[in-house]
Amino acid sequence: MNFPVFPETVDSLWLDMRLATMAGHTPYGLMADSAMAVDAGRIVWLGPQARLPADAAAKARAVHHLEGACVTPGLIDCHTHLVYAGSRAGEFEMRLNGASYEEIARAGGGILSTVNAVRNASEADLFDQSALRLAAMQAEGVTTVEIKSGYGLNTPTELKMLRVARRLDQAFPTSVTATFLGAHALPPEYTGRPDAYIDLVVDEMMPAVAADGLAQAVDVFCERIAFTPAQTERVLSAARRLNLGVKLHAEQLSDSKGAAMAARFGALSADHLEYLDAAGAKAMAAAGTVAVLLPGAFYFLKETRTPPVDLLRRQGVAMALATDCNPGTSPTTSPLLMMNMGCVCFGLTPAESLAGFTRHAARALGLRDRGTLEVGKQADFVVWNVDEPAELAYRMGGNPCRMTVKEGAIVRVSSDATAAGR
């Protein structure tokens, strides 16, 4: 292995680590007794500590001894609906007491209850509620998060949600990438007129989003309870004209051939995929479209059909994991719990689940500068109180995150540095 020349000066030197680089051809890219040097927010040297030059510590402005701790790339949550207002706990209780979806909707529940809450919330209140969720994610090692709109379903509120996402990016040491999901559901004022609503999405909402630079990508819920393939194609075509990336909620409840359509548009990802068929998986593989699996929604909705993980493996489709944080079907902010569910519910290995929140999650967002620990990559990493990386997927509850580092700066240290695990 060739190592770069150690620079004359570096901002920080990190010693005594067991690195799970998530790079290379082994499951975790493990490197024992390792060291890493960071300068200007980037990794400039990484390798066995024994290969460090004798004067390395003298060249560093700060030296950190991690006492053999396990270090992984910063976690990336690549599919969330984190910006919302209110709670749907009441309808959760109603459902457990036997109420049907239709009964809940008639009582004011369902997605439209969240739409009403978001429309009525001030931008400041929406920010405050969403900031609590982002802080919880950061506490579990999340350094990059995707946030979708989709609870406004009119131009002013969709833009408000995306402005809140931008404010979160500015306020937190966590990178936020925003996705416009105006085609999430049909608002009540457009009942019976879905094509007219798609006109609004394509002709008014998307140009406004693009003009203000509020989103990096566009998503659509392509499903029998949402929007048809033809309506979806209109939105994806408009996204391409506006030079926005493409993502898609696909094959969650039925096989609408959305994944193949996403691949045809060169989508970054197709998400959910419980009903994905072989043709769709093959198309995704050819296009390099990432499969984003969402075990939280699968669990919360008591679904029984799992995504075809073996098919995705055979086709060589990269599999990311995400929390799908949202008030109705996946009210969680825990990537660690999703790793466990990805293994137990979907049959992923612990290494696949960690890759799903690091290397493949970065691909699902089109981010080439993070997701692995390699020279030249952004210095986003997490120090864990675990003996081996498989423990991150093994645990149910608890949080062994000792320290989170973003672009080389320590942004969070656990209040209990000896918490659970070693």
Secondary structure, 3 states (H helix, E strand, C coil): CCCCCCCCCEEEEEEEEEEECCCCCCCCCEEEEEEEEEECCEEEEEEEHHHCCCCCHHHEEEEEEEEEEEEEECEEECCCCCCCCCCCHHHHHHHHCCCCHHHHHHCCCCHHHHHHHHHHCCHHHHHHHHHHHHHHHHHCCEEEEEEECCCCCCHHHHHHHHHHHHHHHHHCCCEEEEEEEEECCCCHHHCCCHHHHHHHHHHHHHHHHHHCCCCCEEEEEECCCCECHHHHHHHHHHHHHCCCEEEEEECCCCCCCHHHHHHHCCCCEEEECCCCCHHHHHHHHHHCCEEEECHHHHHHCCCCCCCCHHHHHHHCCCEEECCCCECCCECCCCHHHHHHHHHHHHCCCHHHHHHHCCHHHHHHCCCCCCCCCCCCCECCEEEECCCCCCHHHHCCCCCCEEEEEECCEEEEECCCCCCCCC
